[in-house]
Amino acid sequence: MKMRLIHLSQSSVSLLFRLLLFWNTVGLAAREKSNQEYWKDQHPQQRWRIYSLRLPCYSCMSPYLEDHYPYISHLYRKPLAFDIHCDKHSLDTSYLYSKNCSDMCVTLRINDVVGGRRRHGYMRGCLSDLHGYNHSLIRTLAERQGCLDTTARELFLPTAQRQELEPSRLSLCACHNNLCNFSVSPPCFFIFLFVILVIFLMR
């Protein structure tokens, strides 16, 4: 009798897990459509690009980088938003906009020192939003999803304008799925929830 109850509990957990995955898929699809409509409204001259590009990725930077953007524009393409919700500690994708990329989604964690204080900034967007990146360094990320720790001097190819780049530490993560460039992966969240449900129902 006890074994039968356990079997039923596992079946219930499996059903709940499938429903949660379905809900997550529907939510991401709705958010993607909404973000595409926003992009088309804000960039009417580029409406045709929505259909020629294929991988939607979140596009944002940490708010403090907006004041510094004129000095880093030779490194990064301007994002759709400078928003606190782009930061890891307050990440909320419901406040972020996305755009379509032709390569990979990336998340770049920047270790800065501003006014003598250490800051952690974030840039989320397309791989092509990094101007003149080192292709040899990125090649491993093109083959698999993952992260690498590097420096600004290693990530960007040297030019006359980049000779004075600080050797600040960077962490670059890349992925190949729709809207995947955020810190907490939906599959990880649901696996965690699945484990909690199993423990609860098996008690």
N, C-alpha and C positions, 0 to 999 in steps of 0.2 A: 504493500500500500504506500509505503514511504517512497519507494522507487518510482511509483506511478506519479506521485505528486511532483517529484523532481522533474520527471519527463514533461509533464504539463507546464511546469514553470519555465523550462527551457524553450518550449514551443511559444509560450507567451512572450518571452524575451526576444525571440527571433522575429516575431510579428511586430513588436514595438520597434525593434531596430530598423526593420524595413520601412515602417511608417516614418520614422525620424529621417532616414536617408531620403525618402521621397519628398518630405517637407523641405529639407535642405536644398534639394535640386530645384524644386519649384521656386523657392525664395531667391536663389541665385539667378535663375532665369528672369524673374520679374525685375530684379535689381539691375541686371544687365540691360534689359530693354529700356528701363527708365533712364539709365545713364547714357545710353546711345541717343535717346531723344533729347536729353539736355545738351549733349555734344553737338548735335545737328542744329539745335536752336542757337547755340553760342557761336558756332562756326559755319554759317550758311554757305560760305564759299567753298567749304570742304565736305559738303554733304555726300558727294560721290565716294569719298574715301571710306565711309562707313562700310561700304559693300565690297571694297577691294582689299581691305585688310581683314585679318581673321582672328586675332587673339586679344580679347578684352583684358586690360590690366588696370589696376588702380593707379591714378596719377596724382601725386601730392608731394609736398615737402613740409618739414617742420616750420612753424611760423617764424622763428628767429632768423631763418635763412632768407626770408624775403628782403630784409634790410641789407643782407650781404650779397644778394643775387647779382648785382652789377659786377662784383668782383669774382664770381664763380660761373658767370654765364658762358665762359669759354670751356667749361668742364661739363655743365649740365644744361639740357634743354629745360625751358621754363615749364613747370607743371601746371595742371589745371587749377590747383588750389594750394595755398600755403595754410595748412589747417592743423590745429593741435590734435585732431583725431587721427592724424597720420603717425603720431608718435606711438611707440610700443606701449608705454605705460597708460595711455588713454585711447588705444586703437578702437575705433568704432566705424566699421565699413559703411554703415547706413548714412554717414555724413560725407563719404568720399565719392568722387566722380571717377569714371573710367574712360579710357580711350582704347582704340584698337591698335595693336602692334603687329609687326610682321616678323618678329624674331622671338623674344622671350620676355616674360614679366620678371622684373628685378626689384629687390629691396636692398638699399644701400644704407648701412648704419655708419654714420660719420662721427668719429671721436674728435671733437673740437675743443679749443680753449678760447673762450670769449670773455674779455675783461678780466683775465686772470682766473676764471672759473671754468672747470671742465663741463662741457655740454655734449649730449648725445643727440645728434640730428638724424633725421630719416629722409630718404628720397625713395619714392616708389614710382615706377613707370616702366618704360620699355628699355631693353638693352641699348637700343639706338639712341636713347636720351642721354647716354654717356658719350660725349664728344671725343673722338679719337682714342678709344680705349685700346688696350693691348690685346690683340686677337690671340696671341699665343697663351696669354694668361687665362682668357675666357674660354678657350677651346674645350677644356674639361667640363665646364658648365653647360656647354652646348650639347654634350652627349648624355648628360644625366642631370637630374635635379639635385641641388645641393648648395653649399655655401663655401666660401673661401675667405680667409683672412689675408689682407694685403695692405699696401700703403698707397697713398695718392701718387707717389712717384713711380710705383710699379704698375698701377692700374692704367694710367694715362701715358700715351706715347709722348716723348719729349718734343717740345717746340720752344721757340724763343720766348713765348709768353708763359711757358710752364717751367722754366728753369728754376724758378724760386719756389716751387711747390714745397710745402712743409711735409716732412715724413710722417704725417698723422696716420693713425691706424684706421683701416676701413674693413668692414665686413660686408661682403657682397653675396646675396643669395639669389638664385635664378630658378625659374620653374616654367613649365610648358602648358599648364592648364588654365582655363578661363578664371580670371580674377583670383589667381593663386598667390599674388604677392602681398600677403598679409601675414602677421606673425604666427597667429594660432590657426593651425590647419583644421578645417571642418572635419575631415576623417579622424583626426586625433581626438577631437572633442567628442565625437559620437562613439569612438571606441572606449573612451573613458566613461561615458554615460552608460554604455552597454555593460561594462564591468560592474558598475554600481548597481544596475538593475539585476544582474545575475546574483550578486551577493545578497541583495535585498530579498529576492524571490526564493533563494535557496535556503534561507534561514528557517 
